[in-house]
């Protein structure tokens, strides 16, 4: 499931950068596979909890998998949103170079990959590196918002495309947030540290 989600994120960003409707539609066509896997994983996890009654680390692992399953499905939905925006933008004039979007997408993809690796490998340091990266994505989103507002003020004809790009930036930022959620779950699983709602001294 994580491989499908990572591919969806990468392909949706590529479709936007290359104005490639075929790539975007590939993301849309694969959405049902991610949704079906979410249901399968939830059912399996629930069955394990009910029949095996796991305790200690096994219980933490299954509950972590349930949380990550939800985050992955949401990231798949956000990749679909980006793909839909890329189709709209492919048919319109580009209002600005898409330099920040691929950079933001690269950061978000890297965070997703590292967060999942941290969970699979039980790597607390890798999980912490994801938490640190979240600030960089937020800064890129804020910078894009500011620049796109300036474009819209100067050229009302650029409003529709600018709004589409703002939504793309928002979706990429949300993907990074879900990657952060997974990293937090991985950190809790490995070290028993809950960093969800407060700042951690990041080393």
C-alpha positions in Angstrom: 0.0 0.0 0.0 2.8 2.4 0.8 4.4 1.7 -2.5 1.1 2.6 -4.3 0.8 5.8 -2.3 4.4 6.9 -2.9 3.9 6.2 -6.7 0.6 8.2 -6.7 2.4 11.2 -5.0 5.3 11.0 -7.4 3.1 10.6 -10.5 0.7 13.4 -9.6 3.6 15.8 -9.1 5.2 14.7 -12.4 1.9 15.1 -14.2 1.7 18.7 -13.0 5.3 19.6 -13.8 5.1 18.0 -17.3 1.5 19.0 -18.0 0.8 15.3 -18.7 -2.9 14.4 -18.5 -2.2 10.7 -19.1 0.0 10.5 -16.0 -2.7 12.3 -14.0 -5.4 9.9 -15.1 -3.2 7.0 -14.1 -3.3 8.3 -10.6 -7.1 8.6 -10.7 -7.4 5.0 -12.1 -5.3 3.6 -9.2 -7.2 5.3 -6.4 -9.6 2.3 -5.9 -6.6 -0.1 -5.3 -5.4 2.1 -2.4 -9.0 2.3 -1.0 -9.4 -1.5 -1.2 -6.1 -2.1 0.5 -7.1 0.2 3.4 -10.3 -1.8 3.9 -8.3 -5.1 3.8 -5.7 -3.9 6.3 -8.4 -2.5 8.7 -10.3 -5.8 8.6 -7.1 -7.8 9.2 -6.0 -5.6 12.1 -9.5 -5.8 13.7 -9.5 -9.6 13.4 -6.0 -9.8 15.0 -7.1 -7.6 17.9 -10.3 -9.6 18.4 -8.9 -13.2 18.0 -5.3 -12.9 19.2 -5.8 -10.3 22.0 -2.2 -9.0 21.6 -0.4 -7.2 24.4 2.6 -5.0 24.9 4.7 -4.4 21.7 2.4 -6.5 19.5 -0.6 -4.4 20.5 1.3 -1.2 19.9 2.4 -2.5 16.5 -1.1 -3.3 15.4 -2.6 0.0 16.6 0.3 1.8 14.9 -0.5 0.0 11.6 -4.1 1.0 11.9 -3.1 4.7 12.3 -0.6 4.5 9.4 -3.2 2.8 7.2 -5.5 5.8 7.7 -2.7 8.3 6.9 -1.7 6.4 3.7 -5.3 6.4 2.5 -5.5 10.2 3.1 -2.3 10.7 1.2 -3.7 8.8 -1.7 -6.7 11.1 -1.7 -4.4 14.1 -1.7 -2.4 12.7 -4.6 -5.7 12.4 -6.5 -6.5 16.0 -5.7 -3.2 17.1 -7.2 -3.8 14.9 -10.3 -7.2 16.6 -10.8 -5.6 20.0 -10.5 -2.8 19.0 -12.9 -5.5 18.2 -15.6 -7.0 21.6 -15.2 -3.6 23.3 -15.3 -2.5 21.3 -18.3 -5.3 22.9 -20.4 -4.4 26.5 -19.3 -1.5 28.9 -19.6 1.0 28.6 -16.8 0.9 31.7 -14.7 4.4 31.2 -13.2 7.2 28.7 -13.4 6.5 25.6 -11.4 9.9 25.7 -9.7 8.6 25.5 -6.1 6.0 22.8 -6.7 8.5 20.1 -7.8 10.8 21.0 -4.9 7.9 20.9 -2.4 6.8 17.5 -3.9 10.4 16.1 -3.6 10.5 17.1 0.0 7.1 15.6 0.7 7.9 12.4 -1.1 11.2 12.1 0.8 9.3 12.6 4.1 6.9 9.8 3.2 9.6 7.4 2.3 11.7 8.1 5.4 8.7 7.9 7.7 7.7 4.5 6.3 11.3 3.3 6.5 11.5 4.5 10.1 8.4 2.4 10.9 9.6 -0.7 9.1 13.2 -0.6 10.4 12.4 0.8 13.8 14.7 3.7 13.2 14.1 6.6 15.7 16.7 8.9 14.2 15.1 8.6 10.7 11.7 9.4 12.3 13.1 12.5 13.9 14.6 13.7 10.6 11.0 13.6 9.2 9.8 15.8 12.0 12.5 18.4 11.2 11.7 18.4 7.5 8.0 19.4 8.1 9.0 23.0 8.8 10.7 23.4 5.4 7.6 22.2 3.6 5.5 24.7 5.6 7.9 27.5 4.6 7.6 26.6 0.9 3.8 26.6 1.1 3.7 30.0 2.7 6.1 31.4 0.1 4.0 30.0 -2.7 0.9 31.5 -1.2 2.5 34.9 -0.9 3.8 34.9 -4.5 0.6 33.6 -6.0 -1.5 36.3 -4.2 0.8 38.9 -5.8 0.2 37.3 -9.3 -3.5 37.5 -8.8 -3.4 41.1 -7.7 -1.4 42.1 -10.8 -3.3 39.9 -13.3 -6.9 39.0 -12.6 -6.8 36.6 -15.5 -4.3 34.4 -13.5 -6.7 33.9 -10.6 -8.1 30.5 -11.6 -4.6 28.9 -12.3 -3.2 30.6 -9.2 -5.9 29.1 -7.0 -5.3 25.7 -8.5 -1.6 26.0 -7.6 -2.5 27.2 -4.1 -4.6 24.0 -3.6 -1.7 21.9 -4.9 0.6 23.6 -2.3 -1.9 22.9 0.4 -2.3 19.2 -0.6 1.5 18.7 -0.6 1.7 20.3 2.8 -1.0 18.0 4.0 0.9 15.0 2.6 3.9 16.1 4.6 1.7 16.4 7.7 0.6 12.8 7.2 4.2 11.7 6.8 4.9 13.5 10.1 2.1 11.5 11.7 3.7 8.3 10.6 7.1 9.4 11.9 5.5 10.2 15.3 3.9 6.7 15.4 7.2 5.1 14.5 9.0 7.1 17.2 6.4 6.0 19.8 6.7 2.4 18.7 10.5 2.4 19.0 11.0 4.6 22.1 7.6 5.0 23.7 7.8 8.8 23.3 4.6 10.6 22.3 5.5 13.8 20.5 2.2 14.5 18.8 1.1 17.7 20.4 4.2 19.3 21.8 7.7 20.2 20.5 10.4 17.7 21.1 14.1 18.6 21.5 15.1 17.5 18.0 18.6 16.2 17.8 
